């Protein structure tokens, strides 16, 4: 099985530029770049939906909002664990007092 090919942000922007600026059809641009025309379509949609310059961040790179959510979820998990430890300690010491 072939490994999935990764394309740089610059490559994607150049592919979009061929269609938008240089008026190539998506099929012509795809043929010249030796990629599937559906990729250019997907890249164009992602680029159009980009409101804050975050299009084509790359694998594993999160937007600031996604990073904040990840950190907050980790904090919630930690606080829930701390709370459970305190509950268990309360039960333990209550039994010891009897």
Secondary structure, 3 states (H helix, E strand, C coil): CCCCCCCCHHHHHHHHHHHHCCCCCHHHHHHHHCCCHHHHHHHHHHHHHCCCCCCCCCCCCCCHHHHHHHHHHHHHHHHHHHHHHHHHHHHHHHHHHC
